[in-house]
Amino acid sequence: MSALFEVLSFVLPLAGMVVAVLAFWALGQWLRRKGHGDLLDRIVVVFGKIQRVTNRVAHPLGGSLIGLSRGFSRIPLFGSKRTRALWEQMEQETPQKHDK
């Protein structure tokens, strides 16, 4: 029973997201057929600009959050030997900036 609950707790939200994506796609297709294609294209341009601006802010912030979590995992109160080993493995597998 527990395994069934775990599977359903993963599959049901995933299925809901697939249904939502298909519904938004169908809405976009319907709006284009109704003649709102130019407006949708303008919305795409505006959201593209917003994404580029937020990516410039979010990328460094995400890197600093990873560094912060790495630091917390090394504190004995918050981390464990297992998490420390995972961080060390990730550091070995990830190419450093000066290696590029």
C-alpha atoms as one frame of an Amber mdcrd trajectory, in Angstrom:
protein
   0.000   0.000   0.000   2.853   2.357   0.817   4.546   1.708  -2.526   1.291
   2.404  -4.352   0.943   5.702  -2.500   4.514   6.692  -3.409   3.962   5.871
  -7.071   0.663   7.747  -7.173   2.156  10.736  -5.363   4.661  10.975  -8.236
   2.457  10.025 -11.192  -0.656  12.088 -10.414   1.082  15.495 -10.215   3.096
  14.608 -13.320  -0.091  13.707 -15.189  -1.687  16.950 -13.998   1.239  18.953
 -15.357   1.022  17.178 -18.718  -2.689  17.969 -18.903  -2.005  21.626 -18.027
   0.687  21.913 -20.722  -1.606  20.414 -23.328  -4.428  22.748 -22.260  -2.197
  25.831 -22.610  -0.967  24.610 -26.003  -4.561  24.096 -27.165  -5.505  27.552
 -25.868  -2.639  29.097 -27.830  -3.650  27.275 -30.994  -7.274  28.353 -30.533
  -6.250  31.998 -29.995  -4.080  31.906 -33.123  -6.987  30.521 -35.175  -9.191
  33.328 -33.829  -6.727  35.926 -35.178  -4.745  36.825 -32.046  -1.409  35.575
 -33.396   0.206  39.032 -33.544  -0.686  39.704 -29.909   0.712  36.323 -28.860
   3.943  37.057 -30.744   4.287  40.395 -28.933   3.725  38.637 -25.612   6.505
  36.161 -26.502   8.920  39.053 -27.159   8.069  40.728 -23.825   8.448  37.505
 -21.849  11.725  36.743 -23.645  13.147  40.078 -22.475  11.953  39.409 -18.926
  13.575  35.947 -18.960  16.904  37.346 -20.113  16.903  39.952 -17.342  15.951
  37.477 -14.634  18.542  34.957 -15.870  21.280  37.551 -15.392  20.186  37.912
 -11.773  19.238  34.302 -11.015  22.364  32.611 -12.382  24.842  34.169  -9.907
  22.287  33.839  -7.128  21.890  30.127  -7.835  25.643  29.623  -7.704  25.885
  31.387  -4.374  23.058  29.262  -2.962  24.925  26.106  -3.993  28.034  27.422
  -2.255  26.008  28.246   0.840  24.449  24.784   0.965  27.890  23.223   0.492
  29.106  25.227   3.478  26.137  24.179   5.586  26.701  20.520   4.730  30.204
  20.724   6.185  28.921  21.923   9.569  28.529  18.879  11.832  25.091  19.982
  13.034  23.611  20.200   9.495  25.716  17.797   7.469  26.606  14.144   7.577
  29.410  11.995   6.229  27.150  10.919   3.382  26.354  14.478   2.253  30.005
  15.471   2.562  30.953  12.502   0.350  28.279  13.501  -2.198  29.566  17.102
  -2.330  33.154  15.893  -2.772  32.064  13.530  -5.560  30.173  16.349  -7.284
  33.195  18.659  -7.024  35.429  16.033  -8.621  33.005  15.377 -11.497  32.171
  19.035 -12.203  34.711  20.882 -14.373  35.992  24.030 -12.722  35.888  27.415
 -14.481  39.664  27.577 -14.886  39.650  24.133 -16.603  37.662  25.439 -19.600
